[in-house]
């Protein structure tokens, strides 16, 4: 059985909501080197904007949907943005040597 958003084992998608209205929800996300965030599900399409760090990974739970079904690593590029579709369950892992910082903008559908 696939975990649901309400399941206690799923956490928030990022560290803190800093703004929300009827169109967007904006989060900041902070992970120290070697730190992993909680398992979570993106219920909305979203944009990630890299702020600081050197390398980040996503550990998806296979078979839960989403764009990626396998572990992926990428360099952090300050100011670079990435659009991703809602979907599967995953966790972010800072596999770099410096603190990771990002802004996540969830796009609410009309």
Backbone as JSON, one array per atom type, in Angstrom:
{
  "sequence": "XXXXXXXXXXXXXXXXXXXXXXXXXXXXXXXXXXXXXXXXXXXXXXXXXXXXXXXXXXXXXXXXXXXXXXXXXXXXXXXXXXXXXXXXXXXXXXXXXXXXXXXXXXXXXX",
  "N": [[0.85, -1.19, 0.0], [0.57, 2.19, -0.87], [2.06, 4.91, 0.87], [0.2, 7.62, 2.34], [-0.29, 11.21, 2.19], [-1.17, 12.05, 4.69], [-0.05, 10.2, 6.37], [1.87, 9.5, 9.27], [4.56, 9.02, 8.87], [5.39, 10.57, 6.78], [6.85, 13.69, 6.08], [7.19, 17.31, 6.08], [7.77, 19.07, 2.94], [9.93, 20.75, 2.93], [12.0, 22.99, 4.93], [10.71, 25.35, 6.05], [7.67, 27.18, 5.64], [7.49, 30.25, 4.08], [5.88, 32.03, 2.81], [2.52, 32.25, 1.65], [-0.24, 32.15, -0.55], [-3.27, 32.25, -2.52], [-2.23, 31.34, -4.89], [0.46, 30.41, -4.75], [2.78, 28.55, -2.68], [5.52, 29.15, -0.71], [8.6, 27.88, 0.24], [11.52, 27.68, 2.34], [14.52, 25.8, 2.34], [16.83, 23.98, 4.23], [19.69, 22.13, 4.6], [22.24, 20.6, 6.34], [25.64, 19.59, 5.58], [25.69, 16.24, 4.64], [23.23, 15.77, 5.83], [19.87, 14.5, 5.78], [16.61, 15.19, 4.57], [13.14, 14.79, 5.63], [11.1, 11.98, 4.57], [8.78, 12.72, 2.04], [5.93, 13.87, 0.11], [5.36, 15.49, -2.93], [2.62, 17.3, -3.49], [1.87, 19.21, -5.24], [2.8, 20.74, -8.39], [6.07, 22.18, -8.76], [8.75, 24.6, -8.33], [12.21, 24.61, -7.98], [14.74, 26.61, -6.63], [18.1, 26.95, -6.63], [20.19, 28.02, -4.0], [22.46, 27.83, -2.28], [25.25, 25.63, -1.67], [26.82, 22.51, -2.7], [26.37, 19.91, -3.74], [23.52, 17.88, -4.25], [21.11, 15.34, -3.56], [18.38, 13.21, -4.53], [16.33, 10.84, -3.07], [14.15, 8.76, -4.19], [11.17, 6.89, -3.38], [10.73, 3.92, -4.83], [8.17, 3.19, -7.22], [6.17, 4.9, -6.32], [5.3, 6.9, -7.92], [5.8, 10.06, -9.63], [8.41, 11.99, -11.29], [10.93, 10.84, -11.19], [12.27, 7.65, -10.52], [14.45, 6.52, -9.51], [17.45, 6.86, -7.57], [19.05, 10.03, -7.65], [21.65, 12.36, -8.28], [22.9, 15.72, -8.22], [24.76, 18.65, -9.2], [24.79, 21.66, -7.26], [23.71, 24.7, -8.41], [24.04, 27.92, -8.0], [21.31, 30.12, -8.16], [20.11, 28.8, -10.26], [17.14, 27.4, -11.62], [14.61, 24.86, -11.42], [11.91, 23.16, -12.83], [9.52, 20.93, -11.6], [7.27, 18.19, -11.66], [4.42, 17.29, -9.63], [4.17, 14.42, -7.47], [5.67, 11.33, -6.68], [6.96, 9.81, -3.6], [9.69, 10.97, -1.73], [13.03, 11.83, -0.54], [15.25, 14.49, 0.24], [18.78, 14.69, 0.12], [21.68, 16.05, 1.39], [24.49, 15.61, -0.16], [26.8, 16.87, -0.38], [29.61, 18.93, 0.71], [29.14, 21.28, 1.96], [26.72, 23.52, 3.55], [23.38, 23.17, 2.32], [21.09, 25.18, 0.62], [17.92, 26.18, -0.45], [15.12, 27.48, -2.33], [11.76, 26.68, -2.56], [9.04, 26.77, -4.65], [5.78, 26.12, -4.62], [3.24, 25.5, -6.94], [0.03, 26.38, -6.99], [-2.91, 24.98, -8.28], [-5.52, 26.37, -10.28]],
  "CA": [[0.0, 0.0, 0.0], [1.35, 3.43, -0.97], [1.79, 5.86, 1.95], [-0.59, 8.81, 2.01], [0.25, 12.45, 2.76], [-1.53, 12.15, 6.1], [0.69, 9.22, 7.15], [2.82, 10.15, 10.16], [5.93, 8.82, 8.4], [5.72, 11.59, 5.78], [7.06, 14.99, 6.68], [7.05, 18.47, 5.19], [8.67, 19.01, 1.79], [11.1, 21.6, 3.16], [12.19, 23.41, 6.31], [9.75, 26.33, 6.58], [6.86, 27.98, 4.73], [7.76, 31.67, 4.32], [4.82, 32.82, 2.19], [1.48, 31.45, 1.0], [-1.49, 32.77, -0.93], [-4.1, 31.32, -3.3], [-1.51, 30.92, -6.1], [1.73, 29.75, -4.47], [3.3, 28.33, -1.32], [6.97, 29.28, -0.85], [9.36, 27.27, 1.32], [12.97, 27.65, 2.34], [14.98, 24.46, 2.74], [18.18, 24.02, 4.74], [20.25, 20.84, 5.0], [23.67, 20.63, 6.58], [26.37, 18.56, 4.84], [25.38, 14.89, 5.12], [21.89, 15.69, 6.41], [18.75, 14.11, 4.92], [15.3, 15.69, 4.96], [12.17, 13.72, 5.86], [10.32, 11.48, 3.43], [7.65, 13.61, 1.77], [5.32, 13.79, -1.22], [4.99, 16.77, -3.54], [1.23, 17.26, -3.94], [1.72, 20.26, -6.25], [3.97, 21.04, -9.22], [6.9, 23.13, -8.02], [10.01, 25.1, -8.88], [13.31, 24.67, -7.02], [15.77, 27.59, -6.96], [19.31, 26.72, -5.85], [20.73, 29.21, -3.34], [23.81, 27.55, -1.8], [25.6, 24.22, -1.52], [27.63, 22.02, -3.81], [25.82, 18.7, -4.34], [22.27, 17.45, -3.62], [20.57, 14.09, -4.1], [16.99, 12.85, -4.23], [16.13, 9.41, -2.89], [12.73, 8.46, -4.33], [10.67, 5.57, -3.02], [10.29, 3.34, -6.1], [6.78, 2.78, -7.38], [5.2, 5.83, -5.72], [4.98, 7.94, -8.9], [6.77, 11.13, -9.76], [9.24, 11.99, -12.49], [12.12, 10.02, -11.0], [12.02, 6.44, -9.75], [15.74, 6.05, -9.03], [18.34, 7.82, -6.91], [19.66, 10.99, -8.57], [22.49, 13.4, -7.69], [23.14, 16.84, -9.13], [25.48, 19.78, -8.61], [23.99, 22.83, -6.9], [24.14, 25.85, -9.21], [23.41, 29.11, -7.41], [20.43, 30.88, -9.04], [19.48, 27.92, -11.26], [15.81, 26.92, -11.22], [14.16, 23.6, -12.01], [10.48, 22.88, -12.7], [9.25, 19.51, -11.4], [5.86, 17.82, -11.49], [4.04, 16.63, -8.38], [4.23, 12.97, -7.63], [6.1, 10.31, -5.73], [7.53, 10.04, -2.27], [11.15, 11.09, -1.82], [13.72, 12.63, 0.48], [16.44, 15.2, -0.24], [19.97, 14.4, 0.92], [22.82, 16.89, 1.06], [25.66, 14.74, -0.32], [27.94, 17.77, -0.54], [30.45, 19.23, 1.87], [28.74, 22.57, 2.54], [25.28, 23.6, 3.77], [22.51, 23.29, 1.15], [19.98, 26.11, 0.79], [17.11, 26.31, -1.65], [13.76, 28.0, -2.21], [10.82, 25.86, -3.31], [7.78, 27.46, -4.93], [4.72, 25.21, -5.05], [2.29, 26.18, -7.8], [-1.34, 25.93, -6.74], [-3.72, 24.95, -9.5], [-6.79, 27.1, -10.12]],
  "C": [[0.89, 1.24, 0.0], [1.01, 4.35, 0.21], [0.99, 7.05, 1.46], [0.04, 10.02, 2.69], [-0.03, 12.54, 4.25], [-0.76, 11.17, 6.98], [1.72, 9.93, 8.01], [4.27, 9.99, 9.71], [6.34, 9.83, 7.34], [5.81, 12.95, 6.45], [6.83, 16.11, 5.69], [8.05, 18.38, 4.05], [9.93, 19.83, 1.99], [11.09, 22.08, 4.61], [11.08, 24.31, 6.83], [8.99, 27.01, 5.45], [7.11, 29.44, 5.08], [6.72, 32.58, 3.7], [3.8, 31.85, 1.59], [0.29, 32.34, 0.67], [-2.26, 31.77, -1.79], [-3.38, 30.79, -4.54], [-0.26, 30.09, -5.83], [1.91, 29.49, -2.97], [4.82, 28.31, -1.47], [7.64, 28.78, 0.43], [10.83, 27.66, 1.22], [13.36, 26.25, 2.81], [16.46, 24.53, 3.08], [18.59, 22.61, 5.15], [21.75, 21.01, 5.2], [24.34, 19.51, 5.77], [26.09, 17.2, 5.47], [23.99, 14.7, 5.67], [20.85, 15.29, 5.36], [17.47, 14.72, 5.47], [14.35, 14.52, 5.17], [11.59, 13.2, 4.54], [9.11, 12.38, 3.28], [7.1, 13.34, 0.38], [5.0, 15.2, -1.69], [3.58, 16.63, -4.11], [0.97, 18.26, -5.06], [2.96, 20.29, -7.14], [4.76, 22.13, -8.51], [8.15, 23.52, -8.79], [11.01, 25.15, -7.73], [14.29, 25.72, -7.52], [16.96, 27.35, -6.05], [19.83, 28.03, -5.28], [22.18, 28.97, -2.9], [24.0, 26.05, -1.66], [26.47, 23.78, -2.68], [27.08, 20.77, -4.48], [24.6, 18.25, -3.55], [21.8, 16.16, -4.3], [19.1, 13.98, -3.73], [16.92, 11.34, -4.15], [14.64, 9.12, -3.0], [12.4, 7.06, -3.81], [10.11, 4.98, -4.3], [8.81, 2.94, -6.08], [5.74, 3.72, -6.79], [4.84, 6.97, -6.67], [6.07, 8.98, -8.95], [7.63, 10.96, -10.99], [10.43, 11.04, -12.39], [11.78, 8.82, -10.12], [13.31, 5.88, -9.17], [16.52, 7.21, -8.41], [18.98, 8.73, -7.96], [20.48, 11.99, -7.77], [22.72, 14.49, -8.71], [23.98, 17.9, -8.42], [24.49, 20.9, -8.28], [24.58, 24.01, -7.67], [23.38, 27.08, -8.75], [22.61, 29.89, -8.45], [19.72, 30.05, -10.09], [18.14, 27.44, -10.74], [15.44, 25.69, -12.03], [12.67, 23.43, -11.77], [10.31, 21.37, -12.59], [7.75, 19.29, -11.18], [5.63, 17.17, -10.12], [4.16, 15.12, -8.57], [4.74, 12.23, -6.43], [6.67, 10.79, -4.42], [9.05, 10.01, -2.41], [11.69, 11.77, -0.59], [14.91, 13.28, -0.19], [17.59, 14.88, 0.71], [21.1, 15.32, 0.45], [24.06, 15.99, 1.03], [26.92, 15.57, -0.53], [28.68, 17.99, 0.76], [30.12, 20.57, 2.51], [27.23, 22.59, 2.73], [24.52, 23.83, 2.46], [21.36, 24.22, 1.5], [19.23, 26.2, -0.53], [15.8, 26.99, -1.3], [12.89, 27.11, -3.09], [9.52, 26.62, -3.43], [6.78, 26.43, -5.43], [3.68, 26.02, -5.8], [0.9, 25.61, -7.58], [-2.15, 26.01, -8.02], [-5.05, 25.65, -9.26], [-7.96, 26.16, -9.91]]
}
